Amino acid sequence: MSETAAAIQLTGKQNRFLRGLGHGLKPFVMVGKHHLNEEVVKATNEALEAHELIKVKIQEGCLEDRKIVAAELAAETGAAVVQVIGKNFLLYRQNEDKTINLPKA
């Protein structure tokens, strides 16, 4: 897989803020029966670079636990897991443009 970046640490306040922003998002990335392959990691990196906060959907074919998939994908992309709910989870990684202004820690 790709190089791993340092994981982002979010405060509770920042996490709640991002969950609010992510509520209405549509999934950008789908994880299916092939689990986390190079294509999924690449698509996630591209989506995070463009949007900072993305929703990922785990499809029926993926047999891995949703929390494990979220943690592994976050580690591969240097993102933070904001929320895991149902078959979806939110990932956040700040980009150079800093389009999302997080509350102070």
SELUMZA-870349 format. One record per atom (N, C-alpha, C, CB): residue number from 1; residue in one letter; atom name; x, y, z. Coordinates in steps of 0.05 Angstrom, whole numbers, m for minus. Glycine has a CB too. Layout:
<sites>
     i   aa   at       c1       c2       c3
   NUM    A   CA        X        Y        Z
...
</sites>
This chain:
<sites>
     i   aa   at       c1       c2       c3
     1    M    N       17      m24        0
     1    M   CA        0        0        0
     1    M    C       18       25        0
     1    M   CB      m19        0       24
     2    S    N        5       48        3
     2    S   CA       20       73        2
     2    S    C       34       79       28
     2    S   CB        2       96       m6
     3    E    N       50      100       28
     3    E   CA       63      109       53
     3    E    C       43      119       72
     3    E   CB       84      131       47
     4    T    N       48      114       98
     4    T   CA       29      124      118
     4    T    C       39      150      129
     4    T   CB       26      103      141
     5    A    N       20      168      135
     5    A   CA       26      194      146
     5    A    C       18      194      175
     5    A   CB       12      217      130
     6    A    N       27      214      189
     6    A   CA       20      216      218
     6    A    C      m10      220      221
     6    A   CB       36      239      231
     7    A    N      m22      206      240
     7    A   CA      m50      209      245
     7    A    C      m56      236      257
     7    A   CB      m60      186      263
     8    I    N      m79      246      251
     8    I   CA      m88      272      261
     8    I    C     m104      267      287
     8    I   CB     m106      287      240
     9    Q    N      m98      283      307
     9    Q   CA     m113      282      333
     9    Q    C     m133      305      334
     9    Q   CB      m93      283      357
    10    L    N     m158      298      338
    10    L   CA     m179      318      339
    10    L    C     m190      320      368
    10    L   CB     m202      312      320
    11    T    N     m197      344      376
    11    T   CA     m210      347      402
    11    T    C     m240      339      399
    11    T   CB     m207      376      413
    12    G    N     m253      336      422
    12    G   CA     m282      330      421
    12    G    C     m298      351      407
    12    G   CB     m292      326      450
    13    K    N     m290      376      412
    13    K   CA     m304      399      399
    13    K    C     m301      398      369
    13    K   CB     m294      426      411
    14    Q    N     m276      393      360
    14    Q   CA     m271      391      331
    14    Q    C     m285      368      319
    14    Q   CB     m240      389      326
    15    N    N     m286      345      333
    15    N   CA     m300      322      323
    15    N    C     m330      327      320
    15    N   CB     m295      298      343
    16    R    N     m342      340      339
    16    R   CA     m371      346      337
    16    R    C     m376      365      314
    16    R   CB     m381      359      363
    17    F    N     m358      385      310
    17    F   CA     m361      404      288
    17    F    C     m360      389      261
    17    F   CB     m338      425      289
    18    L    N     m341      371      258
    18    L   CA     m338      356      233
    18    L    C     m361      337      228
    18    L   CB     m312      341      233
    19    R    N     m371      325      249
    19    R   CA     m395      307      246
    19    R    C     m418      323      236
    19    R   CB     m402      294      273
    20    G    N     m422      347      246
    20    G   CA     m443      364      236
    20    G    C     m440      371      206
    20    G   CB     m445      390      252
    21    L    N     m416      377      198
    21    L   CA     m411      382      170
    21    L    C     m415      358      152
    21    L   CB     m382      393      166
    22    G    N     m408      334      163
    22    G   CA     m409      310      147
    22    G    C     m436      297      145
    22    G   CB     m390      290      158
    23    H    N     m455      307      161
    23    H   CA     m482      295      162
    23    H    C     m495      293      134
    23    H   CB     m500      310      180
    24    G    N     m494      314      119
    24    G   CA     m507      314       93
    24    G    C     m491      305       69
    24    G   CB     m517      341       88
    25    L    N     m466      297       74
    25    L   CA     m449      288       52
    25    L    C     m458      262       39
    25    L   CB     m420      286       62
    26    K    N     m453      260       14
    26    K   CA     m456      234        0
    26    K    C     m429      220        0
    26    K   CB     m467      239      m30
    27    P    N     m429      193        0
    27    P   CA     m404      178        0
    27    P    C     m387      184      m25
    27    P   CB     m409      148        1
    28    F    N     m361      190      m21
    28    F   CA     m342      194      m43
    28    F    C     m329      169      m51
    28    F   CB     m322      215      m35
    29    V    N     m325      151      m32
    29    V   CA     m310      126      m36
    29    V    C     m326      103      m26
    29    V   CB     m282      127      m21
    30    M    N     m325       80      m41
    30    M   CA     m338       56      m33
    30    M    C     m318       34      m28
    30    M   CB     m359       47      m55
    31    V    N     m321       20       m6
    31    V   CA     m304       m3        0
    31    V    C     m320      m28       m4
    31    V   CB     m292       m2       29
    32    G    N     m312      m45      m23
    32    G   CA     m327      m69      m30
    32    G    C     m313      m95      m22
    32    G   CB     m333      m69      m59
    33    K    N     m318     m115      m38
    33    K   CA     m307     m142      m31
    33    K    C     m277     m144      m32
    33    K   CB     m320     m162      m49
    34    H    N     m264     m126      m46
    34    H   CA     m235     m127      m48
    34    H    C     m221     m112      m26
    34    H   CB     m226     m115      m75
    35    H    N     m237     m103       m6
    35    H   CA     m228      m90       18
    35    H    C     m211      m65       11
    35    H   CB     m210     m110       35
    36    L    N     m189      m61       23
    36    L   CA     m172      m37       18
    36    L    C     m150      m44       m1
    36    L   CB     m161      m26       45
    37    N    N     m154      m38      m26
    37    N   CA     m133      m42      m46
    37    N    C     m122      m15      m54
    37    N   CB     m144      m57      m71
    38    E    N     m102      m16      m71
    38    E   CA      m89        9      m80
    38    E    C     m108       29      m91
    38    E   CB      m67        3     m101
    39    E    N     m128       20     m106
    39    E   CA     m147       38     m119
    39    E    C     m164       53      m98
    39    E   CB     m166       23     m138
    40    V    N     m172       39      m77
    40    V   CA     m189       51      m56
    40    V    C     m172       72      m41
    40    V   CB     m200       30      m36
    41    V    N     m147       65      m35
    41    V   CA     m130       84      m21
    41    V    C     m124      109      m38
    41    V   CB     m103       70      m13
    42    K    N     m119      104      m64
    42    K   CA     m114      127      m82
    42    K    C     m139      145      m85
    42    K   CB     m106      116     m110
    43    A    N     m162      133      m88
    43    A   CA     m187      148      m90
    43    A    C     m192      164      m64
    43    A   CB     m211      130      m96
    44    T    N     m186      152      m42
    44    T   CA     m190      166      m16
    44    T    C     m171      189      m13
    44    T   CB     m186      146        7
    45    N    N     m146      185      m21
    45    N   CA     m126      207      m20
    45    N    C     m135      230      m37
    45    N   CB      m98      197      m28
    46    E    N     m144      224      m62
    46    E   CA     m153      245      m80
    46    E    C     m177      260      m69
    46    E   CB     m160      233     m108
    47    A    N     m196      245      m58
    47    A   CA     m220      258      m47
    47    A    C     m213      275      m23
    47    A   CB     m241      237      m39
    48    L    N     m195      266       m5
    48    L   CA     m187      281       18
    48    L    C     m172      307        9
    48    L   CB     m169      265       36
    49    E    N     m156      305      m11
    49    E   CA     m141      328      m21
    49    E    C     m160      349      m31
    49    E   CB     m121      320      m43
    50    A    N     m181      340      m44
    50    A   CA     m201      359      m56
    50    A    C     m221      370      m36
    50    A   CB     m215      346      m79
    51    H    N     m228      353      m16
    51    H   CA     m251      361        1
    51    H    C     m245      362       31
    51    H   CB     m273      342       m4
    52    E    N     m223      352       40
    52    E   CA     m216      350       69
    52    E    C     m233      332       85
    52    E   CB     m217      378       81
    53    L    N     m259      333       83
    53    L   CA     m277      316       98
    53    L    C     m293      299       78
    53    L   CB     m296      333      116
    54    I    N     m292      273       81
    54    I   CA     m306      256       62
    54    I    C     m321      234       77
    54    I   CB     m287      243       42
    55    K    N     m342      224       64
    55    K   CA     m357      201       74
    55    K    C     m349      177       57
    55    K   CB     m388      206       73
    56    V    N     m344      154       71
    56    V   CA     m337      129       58
    56    V    C     m359      109       65
    56    V   CB     m309      119       67
    57    K    N     m368       94       45
    57    K   CA     m389       74       49
    57    K    C     m377       46       46
    57    K   CB     m412       78       28
    58    I    N     m384       29       64
    58    I   CA     m376        1       63
    58    I    C     m399      m15       50
    58    I   CB     m369      m11       92
    59    Q    N     m393      m27       28
    59    Q   CA     m414      m42       14
    59    Q    C     m418      m70       26
    59    Q   CB     m407      m44      m16
    60    E    N     m439      m83       18
    60    E   CA     m446     m109       28
    60    E    C     m424     m130       25
    60    E   CB     m472     m119       16
    61    G    N     m409     m128        3
    61    G   CA     m389     m149       m3
    61    G    C     m365     m148       15
    61    G   CB     m379     m145      m31
    62    C    N     m361     m126       30
    62    C   CA     m338     m124       48
    62    C    C     m344     m139       74
    62    C   CB     m332      m94       54
    63    L    N     m327     m159       80
    63    L   CA     m332     m176      103
    63    L    C     m318     m166      128
    63    L   CB     m324     m204       97
    64    E    N     m300     m146      126
    64    E   CA     m285     m136      148
    64    E    C     m303     m119      166
    64    E   CB     m261     m119      138
    65    D    N     m296     m117      192
    65    D   CA     m310     m100      211
    65    D    C     m307      m70      202
    65    D   CB     m300     m104      239
    66    R    N     m328      m55      204
    66    R   CA     m329      m27      194
    66    R    C     m309      m10      209
    66    R   CB     m356      m16      197
    67    K    N     m305      m14      235
    67    K   CA     m286        2      251
    67    K    C     m257       m4      243
    67    K   CB     m291       m2      281
    68    I    N     m252      m29      237
    68    I   CA     m225      m37      228
    68    I    C     m219      m25      201
    68    I   CB     m222      m68      227
    69    V    N     m239      m26      182
    69    V   CA     m235      m14      156
    69    V    C     m230       16      158
    69    V   CB     m260      m19      138
    70    A    N     m245       29      175
    70    A   CA     m242       58      179
    70    A    C     m214       65      190
    70    A   CB     m263       69      198
    71    A    N     m205       50      210
    71    A   CA     m179       54      222
    71    A    C     m156       49      202
    71    A   CB     m175       37      247
    72    E    N     m159       27      187
    72    E   CA     m138       21      167
    72    E    C     m136       41      145
    72    E   CB     m143       m7      155
    73    L    N     m159       50      135
    73    L   CA     m159       70      114
    73    L    C     m149       97      124
    73    L   CB     m188       74      102
    74    A    N     m156      104      148
    74    A   CA     m146      129      160
    74    A    C     m115      127      163
    74    A   CB     m159      134      188
    75    A    N     m105      105      172
    75    A   CA      m76      101      175
    75    A    C      m62      103      148
    75    A   CB      m70       75      189
    76    E    N      m73       91      128
    76    E   CA      m61       91      101
    76    E    C      m60      119       89
    76    E   CB      m76       72       83
    77    T    N      m80      136       96
    77    T   CA      m82      162       83
    77    T    C      m73      185      101
    77    T   CB     m110      167       74
    78    G    N      m66      179      126
    78    G   CA      m59      200      145
    78    G    C      m82      218      153
    78    G   CB      m38      218      132
    79    A    N     m106      206      154
    79    A   CA     m130      220      161
    79    A    C     m139      212      189
    79    A   CB     m153      215      141
    80    A    N     m159      227      199
    80    A   CA     m171      220      225
    80    A    C     m199      209      220
    80    A   CB     m173      246      243
    81    V    N     m206      189      235
    81    V   CA     m234      178      234
    81    V    C     m250      196      252
    81    V   CB     m235      148      244
    82    V    N     m270      209      239
    82    V   CA     m287      228      254
    82    V    C     m311      213      266
    82    V   CB     m297      251      235
    83    Q    N     m322      195      251
    83    Q   CA     m346      181      260
    83    Q    C     m350      155      244
    83    Q   CB     m372      199      257
    84    V    N     m359      134      258
    84    V   CA     m367      109      244
    84    V    C     m396      105      253
    84    V   CB     m348       85      252
    85    I    N     m413      104      233
    85    I   CA     m442      100      239
    85    I    C     m454       83      216
    85    I   CB     m456      128      241
    86    G    N     m466       61      224
    86    G   CA     m477       43      204
    86    G    C     m455       33      185
    86    G   CB     m499       57      188
    87    K    N     m460       34      160
    87    K   CA     m441       25      139
    87    K    C     m425       48      128
    87    K   CB     m456       11      117
    88    N    N     m426       71      142
    88    N   CA     m412       95      133
    88    N    C     m392      105      154
    88    N   CB     m431      118      125
    89    F    N     m371      118      145
    89    F   CA     m354      132      164
    89    F    C     m343      157      151
    89    F   CB     m331      114      173
    90    L    N     m335      176      168
    90    L   CA     m324      202      159
    90    L    C     m294      202      164
    90    L   CB     m338      225      174
    91    L    N     m279      212      145
    91    L   CA     m250      216      147
    91    L    C     m244      246      143
    91    L   CB     m235      199      127
    92    Y    N     m225      256      158
    92    Y   CA     m217      284      156
    92    Y    C     m186      285      154
    92    Y   CB     m227      301      180
    93    R    N     m177      301      135
    93    R   CA     m149      307      133
    93    R    C     m147      336      121
    93    R   CB     m133      287      115
    94    Q    N     m133      353      136
    94    Q   CA     m131      381      128
    94    Q    C     m113      382      103
    94    Q   CB     m120      399      151
    95    N    N     m120      398       83
    95    N   CA     m103      402       60
    95    N    C      m91      430       61
    95    N   CB     m120      399       34
    96    E    N      m75      436       41
    96    E   CA      m60      462       41
    96    E    C      m78      486       40
    96    E   CB      m42      463       17
    97    D    N     m102      483       27
    97    D   CA     m120      506       25
    97    D    C     m136      511       51
    97    D   CB     m140      501        3
    98    K    N     m137      491       69
    98    K   CA     m151      494       94
    98    K    C     m179      505       90
    98    K   CB     m135      511      114
    99    T    N     m195      491       74
    99    T   CA     m222      500       68
    99    T    C     m241      498       92
    99    T   CB     m233      486       45
   100    I    N     m235      480      110
   100    I   CA     m251      477      135
   100    I    C     m235      489      158
   100    I   CB     m257      447      140
   101    N    N     m247      508      171
   101    N   CA     m235      521      194
   101    N    C     m244      508      219
   101    N   CB     m241      551      195
   102    L    N     m228      491      231
   102    L   CA     m235      477      256
   102    L    C     m236      496      279
   102    L   CB     m215      454      261
   103    P    N     m254      490      299
   103    P   CA     m253      506      323
   103    P    C     m227      502      338
   103    P   CB     m277      497      342
   104    K    N     m219      521      354
   104    K   CA     m194      519      370
   104    K    C     m196      495      388
   104    K   CB     m189      545      386
   105    A    N     m173      484      394
   105    A   CA     m172      460      411
   105    A    C     m179      466      440
   105    A   CB     m144      448      411
</sites>
